Amino acid sequence: MPPTPAPTPIEVFVHTGPAEWWQILAALGPLAVLLGALIAGVIGWRTLKQKAEADNRAEWWKRTQWALDAVYSGDKKRGTIGLKVLKVLGESELAGDGELAVLEAASERPLDQAAQARLARATGEAPPALETRSRTPQPGAGVDGEPAPSDNGGGHKPGRTEGGAG
């Protein structure tokens, strides 16, 4: 077998001038991919956080609906538990201004106020002033100034308190 010819020498040329624009752009490619992945990660994280908060608020409303149903059920024991649950829900960080306004409206007995205003108009008297949005407990109020379950038209005997005789 004849020997193979020896390879020819390869000349190496080192470019000492500035890099071309496309070389700089190609060198920044991995950085651009990393930046894109980072931005996508941040967007994904914020989306998951927003969804979790929306789910928590939806569950907050379900609990609030249950508690309001319990308060207005007419059952004194269930109503007391409902008031306690409403107090906890009202102190939750998920309860915004709108939610607190709904809870306050539910606790102010708006139907009673409307009936009083209607009666006052029928008799020619000045209508009673609407209550201001204060959180001071009213006489006969339940947990922390909220109306007692008996205030909601449930079967309650006057003068009786929970767990007491009278």
DSSP file with accessible surface (Angstrom, degrees, kcal/mol):
  #  RESIDUE AA STRUCTURE BP1 BP2  ACC     N-H-->O    O-->H-N    N-H-->O    O-->H-N    TCO  KAPPA ALPHA  PHI   PSI    X-CA   Y-CA   Z-CA
    1    1 A M              0   0  223      0, 0.0     3,-0.1     0, 0.0     0, 0.0   0.000 360.0 360.0 360.0 131.0    0.0    0.0    0.0
    2    2 A P        -     0   0  111      0, 0.0     2,-0.0     0, 0.0     0, 0.0  -0.439 360.0-103.4 -76.5 147.2    1.4    3.3   -1.0
    3    3 A P        -     0   0  123      0, 0.0     3,-0.1     0, 0.0     0, 0.0  -0.372  37.0-111.8 -67.9 144.0    1.7    5.8    1.8
    4    4 A T        -     0   0  124      1,-0.1     2,-0.0    -3,-0.1     0, 0.0  -0.490  40.2 -96.5 -74.2 148.2   -0.9    8.6    1.8
    5    5 A P        -     0   0  118      0, 0.0    -1,-0.1     0, 0.0     3,-0.1  -0.341  42.8-103.4 -65.7 149.3    0.3   12.0    1.0
    6    6 A A        -     0   0   86      1,-0.1     0, 0.0    -3,-0.1     0, 0.0  -0.413  43.2-101.7 -69.8 141.4    1.2   14.2    3.9
    7    7 A P        -     0   0  122      0, 0.0    -1,-0.1     0, 0.0     3,-0.1  -0.334  35.6-113.4 -65.3 151.1   -1.4   16.8    4.7
    8    8 A T        -     0   0  120      1,-0.1     0, 0.0    -3,-0.1     0, 0.0  -0.576  38.8 -97.6 -82.7 147.5   -0.7   20.3    3.6
    9    9 A P        -     0   0  123      0, 0.0     2,-0.5     0, 0.0    -1,-0.1  -0.318  33.7-132.4 -66.7 146.8   -0.2   22.8    6.2
   10   10 A I        -     0   0  151     -3,-0.1     2,-0.4     2,-0.0     0, 0.0  -0.865  13.6-138.4-101.1 131.3   -3.2   25.0    7.2
   11   11 A E        -     0   0  188     -2,-0.5     2,-0.5     2,-0.0     0, 0.0  -0.736  13.0-153.5 -91.3 134.0   -2.7   28.7    7.5
   12   12 A V        -     0   0  127     -2,-0.4     2,-0.5     2,-0.0    -2,-0.0  -0.931   5.5-163.7-109.6 128.5   -4.3   30.5   10.4
   13   13 A F        -     0   0  182     -2,-0.5     2,-0.6     2,-0.0    -2,-0.0  -0.952   5.8-154.1-114.7 122.3   -5.2   34.1   10.1
   14   14 A V        -     0   0  107     -2,-0.5     2,-0.7     2,-0.0    -2,-0.0  -0.868  11.8-142.4 -98.3 121.1   -6.0   36.0   13.3
   15   15 A H        +     0   0  109     -2,-0.6    -2,-0.0     1,-0.1     4,-0.0  -0.720  20.4 179.5 -85.0 118.6   -8.3   39.0   12.7
   16   16 A T        +     0   0  134     -2,-0.7    -1,-0.1     2,-0.0     3,-0.1   0.517  50.3  91.2-100.2  -3.0   -7.1   41.8   15.0
   17   17 A G  S    S-     0   0   35      1,-0.2    -2,-0.0     0, 0.0     0, 0.0  -0.135  91.2 -64.5 -83.9-178.7   -9.7   44.4   13.9
   18   18 A P        -     0   0  117      0, 0.0    -1,-0.2     0, 0.0     2,-0.1  -0.315  60.6 -99.4 -66.6 153.2  -13.1   45.1   15.5
   19   19 A A        -     0   0   55      1,-0.1     2,-0.1    -3,-0.1    -3,-0.0  -0.357  38.0-106.6 -72.4 153.1  -15.7   42.4   15.3
   20   20 A E     >  -     0   0   93      1,-0.1     4,-1.7    -2,-0.1     3,-0.5  -0.360  30.0-110.6 -72.9 160.1  -18.4   42.6   12.7
   21   21 A W  H  > S+     0   0  189      1,-0.2     4,-2.3     2,-0.2     5,-0.2   0.878 117.9  53.4 -62.3 -37.3  -22.0   43.5   13.8
   22   22 A W  H  > S+     0   0  135      1,-0.2     4,-2.2     2,-0.2    -1,-0.2   0.818 105.3  54.6 -71.4 -27.6  -23.3   40.0   13.1
   23   23 A Q  H  > S+     0   0   76     -3,-0.5     4,-1.8     2,-0.2    -1,-0.2   0.902 109.4  47.2 -70.5 -39.3  -20.6   38.5   15.3
   24   24 A I  H  X S+     0   0   93     -4,-1.7     4,-1.4     2,-0.2    -2,-0.2   0.933 112.8  49.4 -65.6 -43.4  -21.6   40.7   18.2
   25   25 A L  H  < S+     0   0  109     -4,-2.3     4,-0.5     1,-0.2     3,-0.3   0.912 110.1  50.6 -63.2 -41.1  -25.3   39.9   17.7
   26   26 A A  H >< S+     0   0   69     -4,-2.2     3,-0.8     1,-0.2    -1,-0.2   0.864 107.2  54.2 -65.8 -35.0  -24.5   36.2   17.6
   27   27 A A  H 3< S+     0   0   76     -4,-1.8     4,-0.3     1,-0.2    -1,-0.2   0.813 107.3  51.4 -69.7 -27.7  -22.5   36.4   20.8
   28   28 A L  T 3X S+     0   0   92     -4,-1.4     4,-2.1    -3,-0.3    -1,-0.2   0.509  83.6  95.0 -86.9  -3.3  -25.5   38.0   22.5
   29   29 A G  H <> S+     0   0   30     -3,-0.8     4,-2.2    -4,-0.5     5,-0.2   0.925  83.1  47.9 -55.5 -51.7  -27.9   35.3   21.4
   30   30 A P  H  > S+     0   0   93      0, 0.0     4,-2.3     0, 0.0    -1,-0.2   0.890 111.0  52.7 -60.8 -34.4  -27.7   33.2   24.6
   31   31 A L  H  > S+     0   0  106     -4,-0.3     4,-2.6     2,-0.2    -2,-0.2   0.908 107.9  50.9 -66.1 -39.2  -28.2   36.3   26.7
   32   32 A A  H  X S+     0   0   64     -4,-2.1     4,-2.5     2,-0.2    -1,-0.2   0.904 110.0  49.9 -65.1 -38.6  -31.4   37.1   24.8
   33   33 A V  H  X S+     0   0  109     -4,-2.2     4,-2.4     2,-0.2    -2,-0.2   0.927 111.5  48.6 -65.3 -43.2  -32.7   33.6   25.3
   34   34 A L  H  X S+     0   0  115     -4,-2.3     4,-2.3     2,-0.2    -2,-0.2   0.925 111.7  49.2 -62.6 -42.6  -32.0   33.9   29.1
   35   35 A L  H  X S+     0   0  102     -4,-2.6     4,-2.5     2,-0.2    -2,-0.2   0.918 110.9  50.0 -63.8 -42.2  -33.7   37.3   29.2
   36   36 A G  H  X S+     0   0   41     -4,-2.5     4,-2.4     1,-0.2    -1,-0.2   0.909 110.9  49.3 -62.9 -40.9  -36.8   35.9   27.4
   37   37 A A  H  X S+     0   0   62     -4,-2.4     4,-2.3     2,-0.2    -1,-0.2   0.897 110.4  51.1 -66.1 -37.9  -37.0   32.9   29.7
   38   38 A L  H  X S+     0   0  112     -4,-2.3     4,-2.3     2,-0.2    -2,-0.2   0.932 110.7  47.7 -65.1 -43.4  -36.8   35.3   32.7
   39   39 A I  H  X S+     0   0   91     -4,-2.5     4,-2.4     1,-0.2     5,-0.2   0.928 112.0  50.0 -64.2 -43.2  -39.6   37.5   31.4
   40   40 A A  H  X S+     0   0   63     -4,-2.4     4,-2.5     1,-0.2    -1,-0.2   0.898 110.1  51.8 -63.0 -37.7  -41.8   34.5   30.7
   41   41 A G  H  X S+     0   0   45     -4,-2.3     4,-2.5     2,-0.2    -1,-0.2   0.915 109.5  48.3 -64.8 -42.5  -41.1   33.2   34.2
   42   42 A V  H  X S+     0   0   76     -4,-2.3     4,-2.5     2,-0.2     5,-0.2   0.928 112.4  48.7 -64.9 -43.2  -42.1   36.5   35.8
   43   43 A I  H  X S+     0   0  101     -4,-2.4     4,-2.2     1,-0.2    -2,-0.2   0.929 112.5  48.8 -62.9 -43.1  -45.3   36.6   33.8
   44   44 A G  H  X S+     0   0   33     -4,-2.5     4,-2.3    -5,-0.2    -1,-0.2   0.914 110.7  50.4 -62.3 -42.6  -46.1   33.0   34.7
   45   45 A W  H  X S+     0   0  176     -4,-2.5     4,-2.4     1,-0.2    -2,-0.2   0.930 111.2  47.9 -62.8 -44.4  -45.5   33.7   38.4
   46   46 A R  H  X S+     0   0  178     -4,-2.5     4,-2.5     1,-0.2    -1,-0.2   0.876 110.4  52.6 -65.4 -36.7  -47.7   36.8   38.4
   47   47 A T  H  X S+     0   0   80     -4,-2.2     4,-2.4    -5,-0.2    -1,-0.2   0.928 110.6  46.7 -64.3 -44.5  -50.5   34.9   36.6
   48   48 A L  H  X S+     0   0  116     -4,-2.3     4,-2.4     2,-0.2    -2,-0.2   0.906 112.5  50.3 -64.2 -39.5  -50.4   32.0   39.1
   49   49 A K  H  X S+     0   0  132     -4,-2.4     4,-2.2     2,-0.2    -2,-0.2   0.919 111.2  48.4 -64.3 -42.8  -50.4   34.6   42.0
   50   50 A Q  H  X S+     0   0  140     -4,-2.5     4,-2.4     2,-0.2    -2,-0.2   0.912 111.9  49.3 -64.8 -40.9  -53.4   36.4   40.5
   51   51 A K  H  X S+     0   0  120     -4,-2.4     4,-2.6     2,-0.2    -2,-0.2   0.918 109.9  51.0 -65.5 -41.7  -55.3   33.2   40.0
   52   52 A A  H  X S+     0   0   48     -4,-2.4     4,-2.4     2,-0.2    -1,-0.2   0.919 111.2  48.3 -62.3 -41.1  -54.7   32.0   43.5
   53   53 A E  H  X S+     0   0  100     -4,-2.2     4,-2.4     2,-0.2    -2,-0.2   0.915 111.2  49.9 -66.4 -40.8  -55.9   35.4   44.9
   54   54 A A  H  X S+     0   0   54     -4,-2.4     4,-2.2     1,-0.2    -2,-0.2   0.909 111.2  49.5 -64.1 -40.1  -59.1   35.2   42.7
   55   55 A D  H  X S+     0   0   75     -4,-2.6     4,-2.2     2,-0.2    -1,-0.2   0.910 110.5  50.3 -64.5 -41.0  -59.7   31.6   43.9
   56   56 A N  H  X S+     0   0   86     -4,-2.4     4,-2.2     1,-0.2    -2,-0.2   0.903 110.4  49.7 -64.5 -39.5  -59.3   32.7   47.6
   57   57 A R  H  X S+     0   0   71     -4,-2.4     4,-2.3     2,-0.2    -1,-0.2   0.885 108.8  52.7 -66.4 -37.8  -61.7   35.6   47.1
   58   58 A A  H  X S+     0   0   48     -4,-2.2     4,-2.0     1,-0.2    -2,-0.2   0.921 110.9  46.6 -63.7 -41.4  -64.3   33.3   45.5
   59   59 A E  H  X S+     0   0   79     -4,-2.2     4,-2.3     2,-0.2    -2,-0.2   0.874 108.4  56.7 -67.6 -35.6  -64.0   31.0   48.5
   60   60 A W  H  X S+     0   0    4     -4,-2.2     4,-2.3     1,-0.2    -2,-0.2   0.926 107.6  48.3 -58.8 -44.7  -64.3   34.0   50.8
   61   61 A W  H  X S+     0   0   78     -4,-2.3     4,-2.8     2,-0.2    -2,-0.2   0.892 108.8  53.2 -65.3 -37.7  -67.6   34.9   49.1
   62   62 A K  H  X S+     0   0  125     -4,-2.0     4,-2.1     1,-0.2    -1,-0.2   0.928 111.3  46.1 -62.5 -42.3  -68.9   31.4   49.5
   63   63 A R  H  X S+     0   0  127     -4,-2.3     4,-2.6     2,-0.2    -2,-0.2   0.897 112.0  51.6 -65.8 -39.0  -68.1   31.4   53.2
   64   64 A T  H  X S+     0   0    0     -4,-2.3     4,-2.9     2,-0.2     5,-0.2   0.916 108.6  50.6 -64.5 -42.7  -69.7   34.9   53.5
   65   65 A Q  H  X S+     0   0  113     -4,-2.8     4,-2.5     1,-0.2    -1,-0.2   0.918 111.0  49.1 -61.5 -41.9  -72.9   33.7   51.8
   66   66 A W  H  X S+     0   0  111     -4,-2.1     4,-2.4    -5,-0.2    -2,-0.2   0.937 112.2  48.1 -61.7 -45.6  -73.1   30.7   54.2
   67   67 A A  H  X S+     0   0    0     -4,-2.6     4,-2.6     1,-0.2    -2,-0.2   0.909 111.8  48.7 -64.4 -41.6  -72.6   33.0   57.2
   68   68 A L  H  X S+     0   0   32     -4,-2.9     4,-2.3     2,-0.2    -1,-0.2   0.909 111.3  50.5 -64.5 -40.5  -75.3   35.4   56.0
   69   69 A D  H  < S+     0   0  105     -4,-2.5    -2,-0.2    -5,-0.2    -1,-0.2   0.900 111.0  49.8 -61.6 -39.0  -77.7   32.6   55.4
   70   70 A A  H >< S+     0   0    0     -4,-2.4     3,-1.1     1,-0.2     4,-0.3   0.919 109.7  50.5 -66.8 -41.4  -76.9   31.3   58.9
   71   71 A V  H >< S+     0   0    4     -4,-2.6     3,-0.6     1,-0.3    -2,-0.2   0.919 117.3  39.2 -62.7 -42.9  -77.6   34.7   60.4
   72   72 A Y  T 3< S+     0   0   99     -4,-2.3    -1,-0.3     1,-0.2    -2,-0.2   0.248  89.1  96.6 -94.2  15.8  -80.9   35.1   58.7
   73   73 A S  T <  S-     0   0   50     -3,-1.1    -1,-0.2     2,-0.2    -2,-0.1   0.734  90.1-124.1 -76.5 -23.2  -82.0   31.5   59.1
   74   74 A G  S <  S+     0   0   38     -3,-0.6     2,-0.6    -4,-0.3    81,-0.5   0.240  75.6 119.6  96.4 -14.5  -84.1   32.2   62.2
   75   75 A D     >  -     0   0   90     -5,-0.3     4,-2.7     1,-0.2    -1,-0.3  -0.775  55.8-152.0 -86.7 119.5  -82.1   29.6   64.2
   76   76 A K  H  > S+     0   0   68     -2,-0.6     4,-2.2     2,-0.2     5,-0.2   0.912  91.6  45.5 -62.5 -45.6  -80.5   31.4   67.1
   77   77 A K  H  > S+     0   0  146      2,-0.2     4,-2.0     1,-0.2    -1,-0.2   0.938 116.2  45.5 -66.0 -44.5  -77.5   29.1   67.6
   78   78 A R  H  > S+     0   0   92      1,-0.2     4,-2.5     2,-0.2    -1,-0.2   0.893 112.1  53.6 -65.1 -37.1  -76.8   28.9   63.9
   79   79 A G  H  X S+     0   0    0     -4,-2.7     4,-2.3     2,-0.2    -1,-0.2   0.895 106.8  50.9 -65.4 -39.1  -77.2   32.7   63.6
   80   80 A T  H  X S+     0   0   11     -4,-2.2     4,-2.1     2,-0.2    -1,-0.2   0.926 111.3  47.8 -64.8 -42.8  -74.7   33.3   66.4
   81   81 A I  H  X S+     0   0   81     -4,-2.0     4,-2.5     1,-0.2    -2,-0.2   0.921 110.3  53.3 -63.4 -41.2  -72.2   31.1   64.7
   82   82 A G  H  X S+     0   0    0     -4,-2.5     4,-2.6     1,-0.2    -2,-0.2   0.899 107.6  50.7 -60.1 -40.9  -72.9   32.9   61.4
   83   83 A L  H  X S+     0   0    3     -4,-2.3     4,-2.2     2,-0.2    -1,-0.2   0.910 110.0  49.5 -63.8 -40.9  -72.2   36.3   63.2
   84   84 A K  H  X S+     0   0  114     -4,-2.1     4,-2.0     2,-0.2    -2,-0.2   0.910 111.5  48.9 -64.9 -40.1  -68.9   35.0   64.5
   85   85 A V  H  X S+     0   0   44     -4,-2.5     4,-2.9     1,-0.2     5,-0.2   0.916 109.6  52.5 -65.7 -40.5  -67.9   33.7   61.1
   86   86 A L  H  X S+     0   0   15     -4,-2.6     4,-2.5     1,-0.2    -2,-0.2   0.888 106.9  53.5 -61.9 -37.4  -68.8   37.1   59.6
   87   87 A K  H  X S+     0   0   61     -4,-2.2     4,-1.3     2,-0.2    -1,-0.2   0.944 111.5  44.6 -61.9 -46.1  -66.6   38.9   62.1
   88   88 A V  H  X S+     0   0   95     -4,-2.0     4,-0.5     1,-0.2     3,-0.4   0.924 114.0  49.7 -64.6 -43.3  -63.7   36.7   61.1
   89   89 A L  H >< S+     0   0   14     -4,-2.9     3,-0.9     1,-0.2     6,-0.2   0.872 107.4  54.8 -64.3 -36.4  -64.4   37.2   57.4
   90   90 A G  H 3< S+     0   0   22     -4,-2.5    -1,-0.2     1,-0.2    -2,-0.2   0.800 107.6  49.9 -67.4 -27.0  -64.6   40.9   57.9
   91   91 A E  H 3< S+     0   0  133     -4,-1.3    -1,-0.2    -3,-0.4    -2,-0.2   0.526  88.8 111.3 -87.2  -5.9  -61.2   41.0   59.4
   92   92 A S  S X< S-     0   0   40     -3,-0.9     3,-1.2    -4,-0.5    -3,-0.0  -0.336  75.4-128.2 -68.9 149.3  -59.7   39.0   56.6
   93   93 A E  T 3  S+     0   0  187      1,-0.2    -1,-0.1    -2,-0.0    -4,-0.0   0.682 107.7  67.1 -70.5 -14.4  -57.2   40.6   54.2
   94   94 A L  T 3  S+     0   0   31     -5,-0.1     2,-0.9   -38,-0.1    -1,-0.2   0.674  79.1  92.6 -77.8 -16.6  -59.4   39.3   51.4
   95   95 A A    <   -     0   0   13     -3,-1.2     2,-0.1    -6,-0.2    -1,-0.0  -0.699  61.5-174.1 -82.9 107.3  -62.2   41.6   52.4
   96   96 A G     >  -     0   0   23     -2,-0.9     4,-2.5     1,-0.0     5,-0.2  -0.190  44.4 -84.2 -86.7-173.4  -61.9   44.8   50.5
   97   97 A D  H  > S+     0   0  144      1,-0.2     4,-2.1     2,-0.2     5,-0.1   0.900 128.5  50.8 -62.3 -40.1  -63.9   48.0   50.9
   98   98 A G  H  > S+     0   0   47      2,-0.2     4,-1.8     1,-0.2    -1,-0.2   0.913 110.9  47.7 -65.0 -41.8  -66.7   46.7   48.6
   99   99 A E  H  > S+     0   0   27      1,-0.2     4,-2.3     2,-0.2    -1,-0.2   0.909 111.2  50.6 -66.6 -40.6  -67.0   43.5   50.5
  100  100 A L  H  X S+     0   0   42     -4,-2.5     4,-2.6     1,-0.2    -1,-0.2   0.876 107.3  54.7 -65.6 -34.3  -67.0   45.3   53.8
  101  101 A A  H  X S+     0   0   32     -4,-2.1     4,-2.5    -5,-0.2    -1,-0.2   0.896 107.9  49.7 -65.2 -38.0  -69.8   47.6   52.5
  102  102 A V  H  X S+     0   0   67     -4,-1.8     4,-2.2     2,-0.2    -2,-0.2   0.935 111.9  47.6 -65.6 -44.5  -71.9   44.5   51.6
  103  103 A L  H  X S+     0   0   18     -4,-2.3     4,-1.4     1,-0.2    -2,-0.2   0.907 112.9  49.2 -63.4 -39.4  -71.4   43.0   55.1
  104  104 A E  H  X S+     0   0   13     -4,-2.6     4,-1.0     1,-0.2    -1,-0.2   0.910 109.8  50.9 -66.9 -40.7  -72.2   46.3   56.7
  105  105 A A  H >< S+     0   0   48     -4,-2.5     3,-0.5     1,-0.2     4,-0.2   0.895 109.3  51.6 -64.1 -36.6  -75.4   46.7   54.6
  106  106 A A  H 3< S+     0   0   21     -4,-2.2     3,-0.5     1,-0.2    -1,-0.2   0.808 111.8  47.0 -70.4 -26.4  -76.5   43.2   55.6
  107  107 A S  H 3< S+     0   0   24     -4,-1.4    -1,-0.2     1,-0.2    -2,-0.2   0.574  98.6  68.7 -92.3  -9.2  -76.0   44.0   59.2
  108  108 A E  S << S-     0   0   45     -4,-1.0    -1,-0.2    -3,-0.5     5,-0.2   0.402  99.4-125.5 -90.1   1.7  -77.8   47.4   59.3
  109  109 A R     >  -     0   0   86     -3,-0.5     4,-1.7    -4,-0.2     3,-0.5   0.970  32.5-175.0  55.3  61.8  -81.3   45.9   58.7
  110  110 A P  H  > S+     0   0   67      0, 0.0     4,-2.3     0, 0.0     5,-0.2   0.825  77.3  59.2 -62.3 -29.1  -82.0   48.0   55.6
  111  111 A L  H  > S+     0   0  146      2,-0.2     4,-2.3     1,-0.2     5,-0.2   0.903 104.6  50.0 -67.6 -38.1  -85.6   46.6   55.3
  112  112 A D  H  > S+     0   0   75     -3,-0.5     4,-2.3     2,-0.2    -1,-0.2   0.916 110.9  49.7 -64.4 -41.2  -86.4   47.9   58.8
  113  113 A Q  H  X S+     0   0   34     -4,-1.7     4,-2.3     2,-0.2    -2,-0.2   0.911 110.6  49.7 -64.6 -40.3  -85.1   51.3   57.9
  114  114 A A  H  X S+     0   0   58     -4,-2.3     4,-2.3     1,-0.2    -1,-0.2   0.906 110.2  50.9 -66.3 -38.4  -87.1   51.4   54.7
  115  115 A A  H  X S+     0   0   58     -4,-2.3     4,-2.4     2,-0.2    -2,-0.2   0.905 110.2  49.7 -65.8 -39.5  -90.3   50.4   56.6
  116  116 A Q  H  X S+     0   0  107     -4,-2.3     4,-2.4     2,-0.2    -2,-0.2   0.915 111.2  48.7 -65.9 -41.3  -89.6   53.2   59.2
  117  117 A A  H  X S+     0   0   22     -4,-2.3     4,-2.2     2,-0.2    -2,-0.2   0.904 111.7  49.8 -65.3 -38.9  -89.1   55.8   56.4
  118  118 A R  H  X S+     0   0  184     -4,-2.3     4,-2.1     2,-0.2    -2,-0.2   0.915 111.2  48.6 -65.4 -43.4  -92.3   54.6   54.7
  119  119 A L  H  X S+     0   0  116     -4,-2.4     4,-1.9     1,-0.2     6,-0.2   0.908 110.2  52.0 -62.8 -41.2  -94.3   54.8   57.9
  120  120 A A  H  X>S+     0   0    6     -4,-2.4     5,-1.7     1,-0.2     4,-0.8   0.903 110.0  48.6 -64.8 -38.9  -92.9   58.3   58.6
  121  121 A R  H  <5S+     0   0  166     -4,-2.2     3,-0.4     1,-0.2    -1,-0.2   0.894 110.0  52.5 -67.0 -36.6  -94.0   59.5   55.1
  122  122 A A  H  <5S+     0   0   85     -4,-2.1    -1,-0.2     1,-0.2    -2,-0.2   0.861 114.2  41.2 -68.4 -33.9  -97.4   58.0   55.6
  123  123 A T  H  <5S-     0   0   80     -4,-1.9    -1,-0.2    -5,-0.1    -2,-0.2   0.518 113.5-115.8 -91.5  -6.2  -98.0   59.9   58.9
  124  124 A G  T  <5 +     0   0   68     -4,-0.8    -3,-0.2    -3,-0.4    -4,-0.1   0.563  69.6 135.2  85.5   7.5  -96.4   63.1   57.6
  125  125 A E      < -     0   0  133     -5,-1.7    -1,-0.3    -6,-0.2    -2,-0.1  -0.435  67.6 -88.8 -82.3 165.1  -93.5   63.0   60.1
  126  126 A A        -     0   0   86     -2,-0.1    -1,-0.1    -3,-0.1     3,-0.1  -0.530  50.8-108.6 -71.0 135.2  -89.9   63.7   59.1
  127  127 A P        -     0   0   79      0, 0.0   -10,-0.1     0, 0.0    -1,-0.1  -0.377  39.4 -99.8 -65.8 144.4  -88.2   60.5   57.9
  128  128 A P        -     0   0   61      0, 0.0     2,-0.1     0, 0.0     3,-0.1  -0.363  42.8-103.2 -64.2 143.6  -85.6   59.2   60.4
  129  129 A A        -     0   0   97      1,-0.1     2,-0.1    -3,-0.1     3,-0.1  -0.432  38.7-107.9 -66.9 140.5  -82.1   60.0   59.4
  130  130 A L        -     0   0  137      1,-0.1    -1,-0.1    -2,-0.1     2,-0.0  -0.450  40.8-101.3 -67.7 144.6  -80.2   57.1   58.0
  131  131 A E        -     0   0   87     -2,-0.1     2,-0.1   -23,-0.1    -1,-0.1  -0.367  35.2-120.8 -66.5 142.3  -77.6   55.7   60.3
  132  132 A T        -     0   0  108      1,-0.1     2,-2.5    -3,-0.1    -1,-0.1  -0.410  35.0 -95.5 -77.2 164.7  -74.0   56.7   59.6
  133  133 A R  S    S+     0   0  160     -2,-0.1     2,-0.3     2,-0.1    -1,-0.1  -0.378  73.5 143.1 -82.0  63.7  -71.5   54.1   58.8
  134  134 A S        -     0   0   55     -2,-2.5    -3,-0.0     2,-0.1     0, 0.0  -0.697  50.3-143.5-101.0 160.9  -70.2   53.8   62.3
  135  135 A R        +     0   0  154     -2,-0.3    -2,-0.1     2,-0.1    -1,-0.1   0.007  53.9 131.8-111.1  26.8  -69.1   50.6   64.0
  136  136 A T        -     0   0   87      1,-0.1    -2,-0.1     9,-0.0     2,-0.1  -0.626  64.1-108.8 -80.8 136.8  -70.4   51.5   67.5
  137  137 A P        -     0   0   92      0, 0.0    -1,-0.1     0, 0.0     9,-0.1  -0.375  28.4-139.7 -66.8 139.8  -72.5   48.7   69.0
  138  138 A Q    >   -     0   0   94      7,-0.3     3,-1.9     1,-0.1     7,-0.1  -0.657  36.0 -84.7 -92.0 154.9  -76.2   49.2   69.3
  139  139 A P  T 3  S+     0   0  123      0, 0.0    -1,-0.1     0, 0.0     3,-0.1  -0.355 119.4  19.6 -59.2 135.3  -78.1   48.1   72.4
  140  140 A G  T 3  S+     0   0   59      1,-0.2     8,-0.5     7,-0.1    11,-0.1   0.613  93.5 150.7  80.9  10.8  -79.1   44.5   72.0
  141  141 A A  B <   -A  147   0A  32     -3,-1.9    -1,-0.2     6,-0.2     3,-0.1  -0.375  37.3-137.5 -76.3 159.4  -76.4   43.9   69.4
  142  142 A G    >   -     0   0   29      4,-3.5     3,-1.1     1,-0.3     6,-0.2   0.370  64.8  -2.5 -87.3-136.2  -74.7   40.6   68.9
  143  143 A V  G >  S-     0   0   33      1,-0.3     3,-2.1     4,-0.2    -1,-0.3  -0.344 130.7 -21.7 -64.7 121.2  -71.0   39.9   68.4
  144  144 A D  G 3  S-     0   0  108      1,-0.3    -1,-0.3    -2,-0.2    -2,-0.1   0.853 129.1 -44.8  47.8  47.6  -68.9   43.1   68.1
  145  145 A G  G <  S+     0   0   25     -3,-1.1    -7,-0.3     1,-0.3    -1,-0.3   0.429 104.0 130.8  85.7  -5.8  -71.8   45.4   67.2
  146  146 A E  S <  S-     0   0   34     -3,-2.1    -4,-3.5     1,-0.1    -1,-0.3  -0.488  70.4 -90.5 -76.3 153.9  -73.3   43.1   64.6
  147  147 A P  B     -A  141   0A  12      0, 0.0    -4,-0.2     0, 0.0    -6,-0.2  -0.367  43.8-111.4 -65.0 143.2  -77.1   42.6   65.0
  148  148 A A    >   -     0   0   16     -8,-0.5     3,-2.0    -6,-0.2     4,-0.3  -0.406  29.1-109.9 -68.6 153.0  -78.1   39.7   67.1
  149  149 A P  G > >S+     0   0   13      0, 0.0     3,-1.4     0, 0.0     5,-0.6   0.841 118.9  61.3 -56.0 -29.4  -79.7   36.8   65.2
  150  150 A S  G > 5S+     0   0   26      1,-0.3     3,-1.0     2,-0.1     6,-0.2   0.732  89.7  69.9 -70.5 -20.3  -83.0   37.6   66.8
  151  151 A D  G < 5S+     0   0   45     -3,-2.0    -1,-0.3     1,-0.2   -10,-0.0   0.585  86.4  70.4 -70.3  -8.9  -82.9   41.1   65.2
  152  152 A N  G < 5S-     0   0   34     -3,-1.4    -1,-0.2    -4,-0.3    -2,-0.1   0.165 123.8 -90.6 -98.7  16.8  -83.5   39.4   61.9
  153  153 A G  T < 5S+     0   0   73     -3,-1.0    -2,-0.1     1,-0.2    -3,-0.1   0.581  79.4 144.7  90.8   6.3  -87.1   38.4   62.4
  154  154 A G      < -     0   0   18     -5,-0.6     2,-1.8     1,-0.1    -1,-0.2  -0.279  68.8 -81.8 -73.3 166.9  -86.2   34.9   63.9
  155  155 A G  S    S+     0   0   85    -81,-0.5     2,-0.4     2,-0.0   -79,-0.2  -0.477  72.6 152.7 -72.2  87.3  -88.3   33.4   66.6
  156  156 A H        -     0   0   61     -2,-1.8     3,-0.0    -6,-0.2    -3,-0.0  -0.962  40.1-138.1-122.6 135.5  -86.8   35.2   69.5
  157  157 A K    >   -     0   0  143     -2,-0.4     3,-1.5     1,-0.1    -7,-0.1  -0.766  33.7-107.5 -90.4 133.1  -88.5   36.0   72.8
  158  158 A P  T 3  S+     0   0  123      0, 0.0     3,-0.1     0, 0.0    -1,-0.1  -0.253 100.8  23.8 -59.0 142.6  -87.7   39.5   74.1
  159  159 A G  T 3  S+     0   0   65      1,-0.3     2,-0.4    -3,-0.0    -2,-0.0   0.398  93.3 118.7  86.0  -4.2  -85.4   39.6   77.1
  160  160 A R    <   -     0   0  108     -3,-1.5     2,-0.3     3,-0.0    -1,-0.3  -0.780  42.1-167.2 -98.3 142.3  -83.7   36.3   76.5
  161  161 A T    >   -     0   0   91     -2,-0.4     3,-1.8     3,-0.2     2,-0.2  -0.846  38.1 -81.2-119.7 162.5  -80.0   36.0   75.8
  162  162 A E  T 3  S+     0   0  106     -2,-0.3     3,-0.1     1,-0.3    -1,-0.0  -0.378 113.7   0.6 -67.0 128.6  -78.1   33.0   74.5
  163  163 A G  T 3  S+     0   0   90      1,-0.2     2,-0.3    -2,-0.2    -1,-0.3   0.497 115.5  98.4  77.9  -0.1  -77.3   30.5   77.2
  164  164 A G    <   -     0   0   27     -3,-1.8     2,-0.3     2,-0.0    -1,-0.2  -0.791  68.2-124.8-118.8 162.9  -79.2   32.5   79.9
  165  165 A A              0   0   99     -2,-0.3    -3,-0.0    -5,-0.1    -6,-0.0  -0.724 360.0 360.0 -99.5 154.8  -82.6   32.4   81.4
  166  166 A G              0   0   77     -2,-0.3    -1,-0.1    -6,-0.1    -2,-0.0   0.081 360.0 360.0 159.6 360.0  -84.9   35.3   81.4
